[in-house]
Amino acid sequence: MKTFVHSLRTAIAASLVIALGAAGPGPASAQPRKDSLVLAMTLEPAPGLDPTAGAASAIGEVTLYNVYETLTKINSDGRITPLLAESFTPSADLKTWTFKLRRGIKFHNDEPFDAQVVKFTYERAVAKESTNKDKAVFANIASIDTPDPHTVVLNLKNGNPDLPFQLGSATASIVEPKSAAGNGTRPVGTGPYKLEAWNRGASIVLVRHEGYRSAKDVKVKRVTIRFISDPAAQVASLLSGDVDVFPRVAAARSLKQFEGNKKYQVLTGGSRAKVILAMNNKRKPLDNLLVRQAISAAIDRKAVIEGAADGFGVPIGSYYTPGAPGYVDLTAMNAYDPAKARALLHRAGVVPPLELTLTLPPTPYARQGGEVIAAMLDKVGIKAKVQNVEWAQWLSGTYGQKAYDLTVIAHVEPLDFGNFARTNYYWGYESAKFNDLWGRIQGTVKPEERNKLMAEAQRLVADEAVAAYLYQPTWITVANARVKGLWKDVPVFANDLGAMSWQ
C-alpha cells in the first residue's frame, strides 16, 4: 500500500521537472472468446455517460481511456504519461504548462482533435452552467493560449503540482464541441471504443473503434459490461464463467473459492479512496459539533472494516489516506469510546433516543457496513433508521437534494480534499477557516510547505467532525486467469479495456 502511494507521489513529482515523452461450468468456458470479454461492475453509471457532467465514479469506470481520452494518462502504478498530448512541460513556478498535442487524431464522428478542442473542453468545464465535480481545477486556469493547432498553454492563477494527474482524470475528458451536449447518452470521444448499446439496468456494450489510431493493438473487439450489485450474485457470475473480469468485487468472504484455483487470478491493490459516514451538517441536531463528535465516538472503525469489507481496509481518522503526501494519523482524535459518545450527547442536550435516518446506496460495503454502524449507534442512544436506496436515488436525493441525515459512501477520487471548500456540497459544511487554509494550500507549490498545510487541514476537518471517517479500502479484482492487462492498484476508478487481452 505504501509503495503504491509513494510511486504515485514520485511519478507526479517527476513530471514537474522533465517533459514526458509518449510512451465444468467455469472460466474455462470462455476459452473460444479471444476477442470479446465480459466485465462486471457494482454500480451502473448515472445519470449518463458524460464524466464531465456527473459525479458518479461509475461513469469513468466505463468511459475513461475507453470512449474518452485525456491529455495525460494515470497508470495503475501511479505514473503519469502523455496520452492525447505528446509531452508536457511546466514553468519553474508551475503556473504555466505547455502541452504538445498528438497529430492526426480524430473523434468517433470524424471531427479533428486539436488545440481549439482542448480549449473548448476546459472552458466548458468551468462555465457557469457546468456541473463538473472538479470545476475548481479548471477555475484555476487564468487563460488558455493556442499558438498553433498542436500546442496548448495553460496559464494558471496558482501553481499546481498535481495538474498532470488531474488532467488524466475522467472529469478532464476531451470532448468534441459539436457532439458534447449529447454525451450523456451518445458519447463521442477519441478512445479505442464506441458505445454500441446500453440496456439500462443490465449492461453496456462497447465495440472497438476501427478508426482508432492504433486499432490493431486493441485486442478485445467487444466488451459487455454487466451491472451486478448483490455480493452473492457477483461471486456466482464469476464461478459460472458468465463474467470474465470483476474489478473491485465484493468477494472477500468467498476468496478461498478463487485463490489457489488455476482458473482464476486474484489481485488486491491499494487506493486513495475514503469510506466515510457522511453527516448532513445543515440538519439539526447534526449542525451541533457535539452530536457529530458523539456519532464518531460511537463507531468502532475496525469492526466496521470487518463487517463492511471483511477486514480489507485500514482505519482513517480524517479525509486522507495513509502514505499520501502530508498524511498524519488522526485515528485517536475521534476514537471509539461509547461512554464518551453518551456524554457528548448529554452535553448537547439530546434526550435519547435520538432518531436519525441512515441512507444506504446499493454497494455491498455501504449496506453491510451500514448495519454495523446502526447497531453501534443504538448502543449510545441513537436510533438510526436504515433506508436502502438505489444508486440513482442516492445521486439525486442524497447527493443532489441533500435529503438525508447520515449516509455511508466511498469517495474514491485521490485529490478531492477541496470538497470541504465547495459551496452547497452535499454534506453542508461551511467554514471560513477551512476556506482560508485551502486557499493557502492552493497557493503553495513547495512540497514541504504544502504537506505541512495539508496536515493542518486534516486536523481541522477531524476536529470539526464533518463526517465520521471510517477506512481506506483495499480493492479486490477476480478474473479469468487468461486475461492479461489488469490493474492491480487503483489510483483512479478506471477499467483500461484497451490494455486487456486473452492469453
C-alpha positions in Angstrom: 0.0 0.0 0.0 2.7 2.5 1.0 4.8 1.5 -2.0 1.9 2.3 -4.3 1.2 5.7 -2.8 4.9 6.5 -2.8 5.1 5.7 -6.5 2.1 7.9 -7.2 3.8 10.8 -5.4 7.1 10.2 -7.1 5.5 10.0 -10.5 3.8 13.3 -10.1 6.9 15.0 -8.8 8.9 13.6 -11.7 6.5 15.2 -14.2 7.3 18.6 -12.8 10.9 18.7 -13.8 11.0 16.9 -17.2 8.9 16.9 -20.3 7.5 13.4 -20.6 7.6 11.6 -24.0 4.9 9.4 -25.5 5.4 6.5 -24.5 -17.3 -27.8 -15.6 -19.1 -24.6 -15.9 -16.4 -22.1 -15.1 -13.9 -19.7 -16.6 -12.7 -22.5 -18.9 -15.9 -22.0 -20.9 -14.5 -18.6 -22.1 -11.7 -20.3 -24.0 -13.0 -19.5 -27.5 -13.6 -15.8 -26.8 -10.3 -14.4 -27.9 -11.7 -11.0 -29.0 -14.6 -10.5 -26.6 -14.8 -10.0 -22.9 -17.4 -9.7 -20.2 -16.6 -7.3 -17.3 -18.8 -6.6 -14.4 -19.3 -3.5 -12.2 -21.2 -3.0 -8.9 -22.9 0.2 -10.0 -24.4 1.4 -13.2 -23.3 4.9 -14.5 -25.9 7.5 -13.6 -27.3 9.7 -14.8 -25.4 9.3 -18.1 -22.1 8.6 -19.7 -20.6 12.1 -19.6 -17.9 12.1 -16.8 -17.6 15.9 -17.2 -21.2 16.4 -16.0 -21.9 13.7 -13.5 -20.5 13.0 -10.0 -20.6 9.1 -10.1 -17.2 7.4 -10.4 -19.0 4.6 -12.3 -19.2 6.9 -15.4 -15.4 7.0 -15.5 -15.2 3.2 -14.9 -16.9 2.7 -18.2 -15.6 5.6 -20.3 -12.2 6.8 -19.1 -9.4 5.7 -21.6 -12.1 3.7 -23.4 -14.5 6.1 -25.0 -12.9 9.3 -24.0 -9.3 10.2 -23.6 -7.4 12.9 -21.7 -4.2 14.9 -22.3 -2.4 12.7 -19.8 -2.9 9.1 -18.5 -2.8 7.9 -14.9 -1.4 4.4 -14.9 -2.0 1.7 -12.4 1.3 2.2 -10.6 0.6 6.0 -10.4 2.9 7.1 -13.2 1.5 9.9 -15.3 2.3 9.7 -19.0 1.1 11.6 -22.1 -1.9 10.4 -23.9 -3.5 12.9 -26.3 -0.5 15.1 -25.5 2.9 14.1 -26.8 4.6 15.9 -24.0 4.0 18.5 -21.3 6.4 21.0 -19.7 5.8 23.2 -16.7 7.4 26.5 -15.8 9.6 26.8 -12.7 6.7 28.2 -10.7 4.2 25.6 -12.0 1.9 28.3 -13.2 2.5 27.8 -17.0 2.1 24.4 -18.5 2.8 23.7 -22.2 1.3 20.7 -23.9 2.3 19.5 -27.3 -0.5 17.5 -28.9 -0.6 14.4 -31.0 -1.3 15.0 -34.6 -3.8 13.2 -36.9 -6.3 12.2 -34.2 -10.0 12.2 -34.9 -13.1 11.7 -32.8 -15.6 8.9 -33.4 -17.6 11.3 -35.5 -14.6 12.0 -37.7 -14.1 15.6 -36.3 -10.4 16.5 -35.7 -8.7 16.8 -32.3 -6.6 20.0 -31.9 -5.7 22.8 -29.6 -9.1 24.5 -30.0 -10.9 21.4 -28.9 -8.8 21.3 -25.7 -9.6 25.0 -25.1 -13.3 24.3 -25.6 -13.3 21.4 -23.2 -11.6 23.2 -20.4 -13.7 26.4 -20.8 -16.8 24.3 -20.8 -15.7 22.6 -17.6 -15.6 26.0 -15.8 -18.7 27.6 -17.4 -21.4 28.9 -15.1 -23.8 26.1 -16.1 -21.1 23.4 -15.7 -21.7 20.6 -13.2 -18.2 19.2 -13.4 -17.3 17.9 -10.0 -13.7 19.1 -10.5 -14.7 22.6 -11.6 -12.2 24.1 -9.2 -9.3 22.6 -11.1 -10.4 24.4 -14.3 -11.3 27.6 -12.4 -7.6 27.8 -11.5 -6.8 28.4 -15.2 -6.5 32.1 -15.9 -6.2 31.8 -19.6 -5.6 29.3 -22.4 -3.2 30.0 -25.3 -3.3 28.1 -28.6 -0.3 29.4 -30.5 -0.8 26.7 -33.1 -3.2 23.7 -33.7 -0.9 21.3 -31.8 0.1 23.4 -28.8 -1.9 24.4 -25.7 -0.5 26.6 -23.0 -2.4 26.7 -19.7 -1.7 29.8 -17.6 -2.7 29.2 -14.0 -3.7 31.5 -11.2 -1.9 29.4 -8.7 1.0 26.9 -9.4 -0.4 23.4 -9.3 2.0 20.4 -8.9 -1.0 18.0 -9.3 -2.1 19.2 -12.7 -0.7 16.3 -14.7 -2.7 13.9 -12.5 -5.9 15.9 -12.6 -5.8 16.3 -16.4 -5.7 12.5 -16.6 -8.9 12.1 -14.6 -12.3 11.4 -16.1 -13.5 14.9 -15.4 -10.9 16.2 -17.8 -12.0 14.0 -20.7 -11.6 15.8 -24.0 -15.0 16.3 -25.7 -15.9 17.2 -29.3 -17.7 20.6 -29.5 -20.5 19.6 -31.9 -21.5 16.4 -30.0 -20.7 17.4 -26.4 -24.2 18.2 -25.4 -25.3 14.6 -26.2 -22.5 12.8 -24.5 -24.8 11.6 -21.7 -26.5 9.1 -24.0 -24.4 9.2 -27.2 -20.8 9.6 -26.0 -18.3 10.7 -28.7 -14.6 10.6 -27.8 -11.2 9.8 -29.3 -10.8 6.5 -27.5 -10.5 2.9 -28.7 -14.1 2.0 -28.0 -17.5 3.3 -29.1 -20.9 2.7 -27.4 -23.0 0.1 -29.2 -25.8 -0.4 -26.8 -27.0 0.5 -23.3 -29.6 -1.8 -21.8 -30.3 0.3 -18.7 -30.4 -1.6 -15.5 -28.4 -4.5 -17.0 -25.5 -3.8 -19.3 -23.5 -1.7 -21.7 -21.8 -2.9 -24.8 -18.6 -1.2 -26.2 -17.1 -2.2 -29.5 -13.7 -1.4 -30.9 -13.5 1.8 -33.0 -11.9 0.7 -36.2 -10.8 4.3 -36.9 -8.7 4.4 -33.7 -5.1 5.4 -34.3 -3.8 2.1 -33.2 -6.8 -0.2 -33.5 -4.7 -3.2 -34.3 -3.2 -3.1 -30.8 -6.6 -3.2 -29.2 -7.1 -7.0 -28.9 -10.6 -7.1 -27.3 -13.0 -6.1 -30.0 -16.2 -6.3 -28.0 -16.8 -5.7 -24.3 -20.0 -6.3 -22.4 -20.2 -4.5 -19.1 -22.7 -6.0 -16.7 -24.0 -4.3 -13.5 -24.3 -6.6 -10.5 -24.7 -5.1 -7.0 -25.5 -8.2 -4.9 -22.4 -9.8 -3.4 -23.7 -13.4 -3.8 -24.6 -12.7 -7.4 -21.2 -11.2 -8.1 -19.4 -14.3 -6.9 -21.8 -16.6 -8.7 -21.2 -14.7 -12.0 -17.5 -15.4 -11.7 -17.9 -19.1 -10.7 -20.3 -19.7 -13.6 -17.9 -18.1 -16.1 -20.6 -15.6 -17.1 -18.2 -12.8 -16.1 -14.5 -12.8 -17.1 -13.3 -9.8 -15.0 -14.8 -8.2 -11.9 -12.8 -5.3 -10.6 -13.5 -4.1 -7.1 -15.7 -7.1 -6.5 -17.3 -7.8 -3.1 -15.8 -11.3 -2.9 -13.7 -11.0 0.3 -15.8 -13.7 2.1 -15.5 -16.0 -0.9 -11.9 -15.6 -1.8 -11.0 -19.2 -0.9 -13.1 -20.3 -3.8 -10.8 -18.4 -6.2 -7.4 -18.4 -4.5 -5.3 -21.4 -5.4 -7.6 -22.2 -8.3 -5.6 -22.0 -11.5 -8.7 -20.9 -13.4 -8.7 -17.6 -11.7 -6.4 -14.7 -10.7 -7.0 -12.6 -7.6 -5.5 -9.1 -7.4 -5.6 -7.0 -4.3 -4.4 -3.4 -4.5 -4.1 -0.1 -2.9 -6.2 3.0 -3.4 -6.7 6.6 -2.2 -10.4 6.0 -1.5 -12.0 7.1 1.8 -15.1 5.3 3.1 -17.0 7.7 5.4 -20.2 8.1 7.3 -21.3 11.4 5.8 -23.4 13.7 8.0 -25.7 16.5 6.9 -24.1 19.4 8.7 -27.1 21.6 7.8 -29.7 19.5 9.6 -30.5 19.7 13.3 -29.1 18.3 15.5 -26.2 17.4 13.2 -25.3 21.1 13.0 -24.1 20.7 16.6 -20.4 19.7 16.7 -21.0 17.8 20.0 -23.5 15.5 18.2 -21.2 14.8 15.3 -18.4 14.1 17.7 -20.6 11.7 19.6 -21.5 9.8 16.4 -17.8 9.5 15.6 -17.0 8.2 19.1 -19.8 5.6 18.9 -18.2 3.9 15.9 -15.5 1.1 16.1 -13.7 1.5 12.8 -12.1 -1.9 13.0 -15.5 -3.6 13.5 -16.9 -1.6 10.5 -14.0 -2.8 8.3 -14.7 -6.4 9.3 -18.4 -6.0 8.7 -18.2 -4.0 5.5 -15.1 -5.3 3.9 -14.2 -8.5 5.8 -11.0 -6.9 7.1 -9.8 -5.5 3.7 -9.2 -1.9 4.8 -7.1 0.5 7.0 -8.7 2.8 9.6 -8.5 6.5 8.9 -9.1 9.5 11.3 -9.6 12.2 8.7 -10.4 12.6 5.0 -7.0 11.4 3.9 -5.2 8.1 3.4 -2.0 6.6 4.9 1.0 7.3 2.7 -0.4 10.3 0.9 1.8 13.4 0.9 1.4 15.1 4.3 -0.6 12.4 5.9 -1.0 12.4 9.7 -2.5 9.6 11.7 -5.6 11.1 13.5 -7.4 7.9 14.3 -7.0 8.7 18.0 -8.8 12.1 17.7 -12.3 10.7 17.5 -11.6 7.2 18.7 -14.1 4.6 19.6 -15.5 5.4 23.1 -19.2 4.7 23.7 -19.1 6.3 27.2 -17.7 9.5 25.7 -20.4 9.4 22.9 -23.2 9.3 25.5 -21.6 12.1 27.5 -21.3 14.3 24.4 -24.9 13.7 23.5 -25.9 14.7 27.1 -23.8 17.9 26.8 -25.5 18.7 23.5 -28.9 18.5 25.3 -30.0 15.4 23.4 -32.6 13.3 25.2 -32.3 9.7 23.9 -33.3 8.1 21.8 -32.1 10.4 19.0 -33.8 9.3 15.8 -32.0 9.7 12.5 -32.2 8.2 9.1 -29.2 6.2 7.7 -29.4 6.2 3.9 -27.5 3.4 2.2 -26.7 3.1 -1.5 -26.6 -0.4 -3.0 -22.9 -1.0 -2.8 -22.1 -4.0 -0.5 -19.7 -2.0 1.7 -22.5 0.5 2.4 -25.3 -2.0 3.0 -23.1 -4.3 5.2 -21.2 -1.5 7.0 -24.4 0.5 7.5 -26.0 -2.3 9.5 -22.9 -2.5 11.7 -22.9 1.3 12.3 -26.6 1.3 13.1 -26.1 -1.3 15.8 -23.2 0.7 17.3 -25.2 4.0 17.3 -28.1 2.2 19.0 -25.8 1.3 21.9 -25.3 5.1 22.7 -28.9 6.1 22.3 -29.1 6.9 18.6 -31.8 5.1 16.6 -30.6 5.1 13.0 -33.4 4.0 10.7 -31.8 2.3 7.8 -33.2 3.4 4.4 -31.9 1.4 1.4 -32.0 3.2 -1.9 -30.9 2.5 -5.4 -27.9 4.3 -6.9 -29.9 6.8 -9.0 -32.0 7.7 -5.9 -28.8 8.2 -3.9 -27.3 10.5 -6.5 -30.5 12.6 -6.9 -31.9 12.6 -3.4 -28.9 12.2 -1.0 -26.1 13.9 -3.1 -28.2 16.2 -5.2 -31.1 17.3 -2.9 -29.3 16.7 0.4 -32.3 14.8 1.6 -30.6 12.7 4.3 -29.2 12.6 7.8 -26.4 10.1 7.6 -25.1 8.0 4.7 -22.2 5.6 4.1 -20.2 6.3 0.9 -16.7 5.8 -0.6 -15.1 8.9 -2.0 -12.7 7.3 -4.5 -11.0 10.4 -6.0 -7.5 10.8 -4.7 -7.2 14.6 -4.9 -10.6 15.7 -3.6 -9.8 17.4 -0.2 -11.1 20.6 -1.8 -14.6 19.2 -1.4 -14.7 20.9 2.0 -14.4 24.3 0.3 -17.2 23.6 -2.2 -20.3 25.7 -1.7 -23.6 23.9 -1.3 -21.8 20.5 -1.2 -23.9 17.6 0.0 -22.6 17.4 3.5 -23.4 21.0 4.1 -20.0 22.0 5.7 -19.1 25.7 5.5 -16.0 27.1 7.2 -14.3 30.4 6.6 -11.3 29.0 8.4 -11.0 26.0 6.1 -11.6 28.1 3.0 -8.7 30.3 4.0 -6.5 27.3 4.7 -7.4 25.7 1.4 -6.6 28.9 -0.4 -3.1 28.9 1.2 -2.6 25.2 0.2 -3.6 26.1 -3.4 -1.1 29.0 -3.4 1.8 26.8 -2.2 3.9 24.6 -4.5 6.9 23.7 -2.3 6.3 20.1 -1.1 7.4 20.6 2.5 5.2 23.7 3.0 2.3 22.1 1.2 2.4 18.9 3.2 2.5 20.9 6.4 -0.6 22.8 5.4 -2.3 19.5 4.4 -1.6 18.1 7.8 -3.3 21.2 9.3 -6.3 20.7 7.0 -6.6 17.1 8.1 -6.7 18.1 11.7 -9.2 20.8 11.1 -11.9 18.6 9.5 -11.2 15.8 12.0 -11.6 18.3 14.9 -14.8 19.6 13.4 -16.1 16.0 12.8 -17.5 17.0 9.4 -18.0 13.2 8.9 -17.1 10.1 10.7 -14.0 8.9 8.8 -14.0 5.1 8.6 -11.4 3.4 6.5 -9.3 3.2 3.3 -10.5 0.2 1.3 -8.3 -2.4 -0.3 -9.8 -3.3 -3.7 -10.1 -6.9 -4.9 -10.2 -7.9 -8.5 -11.1 -11.5 -9.5 -10.7 -12.6 -13.1 -10.2 -15.4 -15.5 -6.6 -16.4 -15.3 -6.1 -16.0 -19.0 -7.0 -12.2 -19.1 -3.9 -10.0 -19.2 -3.5 -6.3 -18.7 -5.5 -5.9 -15.5 -4.8 -3.1 -13.0 -3.7 -4.2 -9.5 -3.6 -0.8 -7.7 -6.4 1.7 -8.2 -5.1 5.3 -8.3 -8.4 6.2 -10.1 -11.5 4.2 -10.9 -10.9 3.1 -14.5 -11.1 -0.1 -16.5 -8.4 0.2 -19.2 -10.0 -2.1 -21.7 -7.6 -1.3 -24.5 -4.8 -2.8 -22.5 -6.7 -6.1 -21.8 -6.2 -9.3 -23.9 -6.6 -13.0 -23.7 -3.6 -15.3 -23.4 
